[in-house]
Amino acid sequence: MTAPSAIDSRDWALLLFLSVLWGGSYLFVGVAVRELDPLVIVLARVSIAALALVPLHLAVQGALPQSLATWRAFAVMAFLNNVIPFSLIVTGQSLVTAGLASIINATTPLFTFAVMATAGQERVLGHKIAGLVLGIAGVAIL
């Protein structure tokens, strides 16, 4: 196992940029859900992402896959990783505020660690417990 490297200023800037993008989606969904059906919002979100990512894929990787089996796997993953979670999140946001939704979502890695540790799939080490406690404190402050 290699030792973790230090986080430099570029990494912090990228992390901040990612958090603004990720957290900003809750704000925009919170506004949109007042006027649009949750599934329309999910369709728009995924379509905008596809319009951005397909040209990027073509530029970096080349042609799209031709295999039906590959597209079938993509469809299953899209359903499990995008359609179901986004639909549930947006539907949930129609019932709670954007701030509460983002706070609840912030607990995802904390619960993931706790469940994985309970299942014996994650080693419980001092620095991980400290990170978990710090994460809980951060969510509580929010």
C-alpha contacts under 8 A as a table, 3 or more apart, distances in Angstrom:
res1	aa1	res2	aa2	distance
7	I	11	D	5.86
7	I	12	W	6.83
8	D	11	D	5.38
8	D	12	W	6.45
9	S	12	W	5.02
9	S	13	A	6.13
10	R	13	A	5.05
10	R	14	L	6.20
11	D	14	L	5.09
11	D	15	L	6.07
12	W	15	L	5.00
12	W	16	L	6.10
13	A	16	L	5.06
13	A	17	F	6.12
14	L	17	F	4.98
14	L	18	L	6.06
15	L	18	L	5.06
15	L	19	S	6.13
16	L	19	S	5.09
16	L	20	V	6.25
17	F	20	V	5.20
17	F	21	L	6.28
18	L	21	L	5.10
18	L	22	W	5.95
19	S	22	W	5.03
19	S	23	G	5.67
19	S	24	G	7.92
20	V	23	G	5.22
20	V	24	G	5.51
21	L	24	G	5.15
21	L	25	S	6.45
22	W	25	S	5.58
22	W	26	Y	7.50
23	G	26	Y	5.59
23	G	27	L	7.08
23	G	102	S	6.62
24	G	27	L	5.13
24	G	28	F	6.35
25	S	28	F	5.13
25	S	29	V	5.95
26	Y	29	V	5.10
26	Y	30	G	5.87
26	Y	98	A	5.42
26	Y	99	G	7.61
26	Y	101	A	7.14
26	Y	102	S	6.33
27	L	30	G	5.03
27	L	31	V	6.41
27	L	98	A	5.61
27	L	99	G	7.69
28	F	31	V	5.18
28	F	32	A	6.09
29	V	32	A	4.92
29	V	33	V	5.75
29	V	41	I	7.41
29	V	90	V	6.84
29	V	93	Q	7.53
29	V	98	A	7.60
30	G	33	V	5.48
30	G	34	R	7.08
30	G	93	Q	6.34
30	G	94	S	7.29
30	G	97	T	6.80
30	G	98	A	5.15
31	V	34	R	5.86
31	V	35	E	7.76
32	A	35	E	5.64
32	A	36	L	5.91
32	A	41	I	7.27
33	V	36	L	5.18
33	V	37	D	6.49
33	V	38	P	6.30
33	V	41	I	7.45
33	V	90	V	7.34
33	V	93	Q	7.35
33	V	94	S	5.87
34	R	94	S	7.26
36	L	40	V	6.51
36	L	41	I	6.73
37	D	40	V	5.33
37	D	41	I	6.59
38	P	41	I	5.15
38	P	42	V	6.31
38	P	87	S	6.50
38	P	90	V	5.52
38	P	91	T	5.60
38	P	94	S	7.82
39	L	42	V	4.97
39	L	43	L	6.07
39	L	87	S	6.21
39	L	90	V	7.98
40	V	43	L	5.07
40	V	44	A	6.14
41	I	44	A	5.09
41	I	45	R	6.05
41	I	90	V	7.66
42	V	45	R	5.06
42	V	46	V	6.10
42	V	83	V	7.25
42	V	86	F	6.18
42	V	87	S	6.25
42	V	90	V	7.45
43	L	46	V	5.33
43	L	47	S	5.91
44	A	47	S	5.06
44	A	48	I	6.02
45	R	48	I	5.34
45	R	49	A	6.31
46	V	49	A	5.06
46	V	50	A	6.14
46	V	82	N	7.80
47	S	50	A	5.01
47	S	51	L	6.13
48	I	51	L	5.09
48	I	52	A	6.36
49	A	52	A	5.17
49	A	53	L	5.97
50	A	53	L	5.02
50	A	54	V	5.66
51	L	54	V	5.93
51	L	55	P	7.09
52	A	55	P	6.28
52	A	56	L	6.70
53	L	56	L	4.96
53	L	57	H	6.02
54	V	57	H	5.03
54	V	58	L	6.19
55	P	58	L	4.98
55	P	59	A	6.11
56	L	59	A	5.11
56	L	60	V	6.11
57	H	60	V	5.20
57	H	61	Q	5.31
57	H	62	G	6.55
57	H	63	A	7.91
57	H	64	L	7.79
58	L	61	Q	5.56
58	L	62	G	4.39
58	L	63	A	5.65
58	L	64	L	7.00
59	A	62	G	5.91
65	P	70	T	6.88
65	P	71	W	7.48
66	Q	70	T	7.61
66	Q	71	W	7.86
67	S	70	T	5.23
67	S	71	W	6.52
68	L	71	W	5.11
68	L	72	R	6.04
69	A	72	R	4.99
69	A	73	A	6.22
70	T	73	A	5.10
70	T	74	F	6.21
71	W	74	F	4.85
71	W	75	A	6.10
72	R	75	A	5.05
72	R	76	V	6.34
73	A	76	V	5.18
73	A	77	M	6.17
74	F	77	M	5.13
74	F	78	A	5.90
75	A	78	A	5.03
75	A	79	F	6.11
76	V	79	F	5.17
76	V	80	L	6.19
77	M	80	L	5.10
77	M	81	N	5.64
77	M	82	N	7.70
78	A	81	N	5.28
78	A	82	N	5.15
78	A	83	V	6.37
79	F	82	N	5.60
79	F	83	V	4.73
79	F	84	I	6.02
80	L	83	V	6.46
80	L	84	I	5.81
80	L	85	P	7.27
81	N	84	I	6.77
81	N	85	P	6.35
82	N	85	P	5.60
82	N	86	F	5.57
82	N	87	S	7.95
83	V	86	F	5.50
83	V	87	S	5.83
84	I	87	S	5.25
84	I	88	L	6.15
85	P	88	L	5.15
85	P	89	I	6.02
86	F	89	I	5.05
86	F	90	V	5.95
87	S	90	V	5.31
87	S	91	T	5.94
88	L	91	T	5.11
88	L	92	G	5.93
89	I	92	G	5.01
89	I	93	Q	6.11
89	I	101	A	7.97
90	V	93	Q	4.92
90	V	94	S	6.48
91	T	94	S	5.24
91	T	95	L	7.16
92	G	95	L	5.33
92	G	96	V	6.52
92	G	101	A	7.77
93	Q	96	V	5.04
93	Q	97	T	6.27
93	Q	98	A	6.39
93	Q	101	A	6.32
94	S	97	T	7.70
96	V	100	L	6.51
96	V	101	A	6.65
97	T	100	L	5.34
97	T	101	A	6.25
98	A	101	A	5.03
98	A	102	S	6.17
99	G	102	S	5.25
99	G	103	I	6.25
100	L	103	I	5.06
100	L	104	I	6.11
101	A	104	I	5.17
101	A	105	N	6.12
102	S	105	N	4.97
102	S	106	A	6.09
103	I	106	A	4.98
103	I	107	T	6.86
103	I	139	V	6.41
103	I	142	L	6.88
104	I	107	T	5.51
104	I	108	T	7.40
105	N	108	T	5.47
106	A	109	P	7.13
106	A	110	L	7.96
106	A	139	V	6.84
107	T	110	L	5.15
107	T	111	F	6.21
107	T	135	G	7.91
107	T	136	I	7.57
107	T	139	V	7.07
108	T	111	F	5.34
108	T	112	T	6.03
109	P	112	T	4.86
109	P	113	F	6.14
110	L	113	F	5.35
110	L	114	A	6.33
110	L	132	L	6.07
110	L	135	G	6.92
110	L	136	I	7.38
111	F	114	A	4.93
111	F	115	V	5.98
112	T	115	V	5.26
112	T	116	M	6.01
113	F	116	M	5.14
113	F	117	A	5.93
113	F	122	E	7.10
113	F	132	L	7.96
114	A	117	A	5.18
114	A	118	T	6.10
115	V	118	T	5.07
115	V	119	A	6.13
116	M	119	A	5.04
116	M	120	G	6.19
116	M	121	Q	5.05
116	M	122	E	5.29
117	A	120	G	5.02
117	A	121	Q	5.72
117	A	122	E	4.58
117	A	123	R	6.32
117	A	124	V	6.37
118	T	121	Q	7.61
118	T	122	E	8.00
119	A	122	E	7.71
120	G	123	R	7.15
124	V	128	K	6.48
124	V	129	I	6.90
125	L	128	K	5.27
125	L	129	I	6.30
126	G	129	I	5.18
126	G	130	A	6.16
127	H	130	A	4.93
127	H	131	G	6.10
128	K	131	G	4.94
128	K	132	L	6.11
129	I	132	L	4.94
129	I	133	V	6.15
130	A	133	V	5.15
130	A	134	L	6.04
131	G	134	L	5.00
131	G	135	G	5.93
132	L	135	G	5.01
132	L	136	I	6.17
133	V	136	I	5.10
133	V	137	A	6.15
134	L	137	A	5.01
134	L	138	G	6.11
135	G	138	G	4.99
135	G	139	V	6.20
136	I	139	V	5.16
136	I	140	A	6.05
137	A	140	A	4.97
137	A	141	I	6.15
138	G	141	I	5.12
138	G	142	L	6.36
139	V	142	L	5.07
